[in-house]
Amino acid sequence: MAKRRGLLHHAVKAVKQQQKTAKAGSGSKSTPASKPATRPGSGPPASKRQKTGNSNQHRQQNQKPIIPFQPDDTILLVGEGDLSFAASLITHHRCTNVTATVLEKSFDELSDKYPHVSSNIAAIEQCPTARLLYGIDARKLPPFTTKSSKPPTSAAKIMTTTTTGAMKRIIFNFPHTGGKSTDVNRQVRHNQELLVDFFRRAQLSLCPNGTIIVTLFEGEPYTLWNIRDLARHAGLQVETSFRFVAGVYPGYQHARTLGVVKNRKGQAARGAWRGEEREARSYVFVRKGE
C-alpha cells in the first residue's frame, strides 16, 4: 500500500506542476525560453506555411490505421463494456484467442447497462477458443499464466516448472472510474490509481515481449493523468503511440462506464454522445529492458 501511495504521490506531483506551468504561461506575455522568438519576416512565407500545414494534415489523414495485434495473438481485453470491441476482433479481424472481461458480475447487470449486448456476446460464443469472464476488476486483475517445464540440470536432478504470462496483448480501451464528481483533481487522482493498479497487475499476465495497450481520449482531463509517467513508475516504458481509429473495428461503439444514456422511458436515448467520433490515442507499453 505504501509503495502504491508513493507512485501516486509522484504522479499527482507531476500533475500539479503541469497545471502550475500552464497557469504561468497563460498569464505571462514574455516569450518562453524553450521557444525562441521568430523575427518578423524570418519565417517561411505565409503561402508556404499554409501549403506545408495542408500537406501534413493530408498525410495524417491518409496514413494507414495501425492495428496493434495479429489474428493469432493471445489477447486479453479489460473493461470491455458492451463487448463490441471484442466482437469486432473476433468477427472482422478473425482473432481466435480472445479473452474478454467485464467488471459487471452477471449478464443481467451487464445487459441493464448495455441493452444491446446480447448480439456481441453471441459473436464471442461463436468462437470456440474465445471466452467471456464476468466480475473482473482491472485493479485486481487475476493472473493469466501458463506453466512450462525445464529439463533437469547437473545441479538439480529434478524437473522444474516455471510460470509465465499467457497474454501477448493486453488491451484496456478508455479506462475510467465512472465517477460523477465534478472535482477535476479528484477525478484525475482516482483514474491514476486505477491505471497504476492495472499496470502492476497486468504484468503478471504478460508474456515475454508482450505489450500492454491503453487507449485514451485526446485533451484534458486525460492528458492530466500523465499515463507515461504512471507506466514508468510501474516498470513499463512507451514503445510507441498512435491515433486510435474506431472505423477499423466494424461494429465497435464506445461504451460509457455508467452505461447507455437513457430517456425517461428507460430506453436508449437517440442522438446521445458518441465517443467513437472523438479523437483518441493508443499507447503501447513494454517492460523496461525488453
C-alpha positions, 0 to 999 in steps of 0.5 A: 500500500505504501509503495502504491501511495508513493507512485501516486504521490509522484504522479499527482506531483507531476500533475500539479506542476503541469497545471502550475506551468500552464497557469504561468504561461497563460498569464505571462506575455514574455516569450518562453525560453524553450521557444525562441522568438521568430523575427518578423519576416524570418519565417517561411512565407505565409503561402508556404506555411499554409501549403506545408500545414495542408500537406501534413494534415493530408498525410495524417489523414491518409496514413494507414490505421495501425492495428496493434495485434495479429489474428493469432495473438493471445489477447486479453481485453479489460473493461470491455463494456458492451463487448463490441470491441471484442466482437469486432476482433473476433468477427472482422479481424478473425482473432481466435484467442480472445479473452474478454472481461467485464467488471459487471458480475452477471449478464443481467447487470451487464445487459441493464447497462448495455441493452444491446449486448446480447448480439456481441456476446453471441459473436464471442460464443461463436468462437470456440477458443474465445471466452467471456469472464464476468466480475473482473476488476482491472485493479485486481486483475487475476493472473493469466499464466501458463506453466512450462517445464525445464529439463533437469540440470547437473545441479538439480536432478529434478524437473522444474516448472516455471510460470509465465504470462499467457497474454501477448496483448493486453488491451484496456480501451478508455479506462475510467472510474465512472465517477460523477464528481465534478472535482477535476483533481479528484477525478484525475487522482482516482483514474491514476490509481486505477491505471497504476493498479492495472499496470502492476497487475497486468504484468503478471499476465504478460508474456515475454515481449508482450505489450500492454495497450491503453487507449485514451481520449485526446485533451484534458482531463486525460492528458492530466493523468500523465499515463507515461509517467504512471507506466514508468513508475510501474516498470513499463516504458512507451514503445510507441503511440498512435491515433486510435481509429474506431472505423477499423473495428466494424461494429465497435461503439464506445461504451460509457462506464455508467452505461447507455444514456437513457430517456425517461422511458428507460430506453436508449436515448437517440442522438446521445454522445458518441465517443467513437467520433472523438479523437483518441490515442493508443499507447503501447507499453513494454517492460523496461529492458525488453 
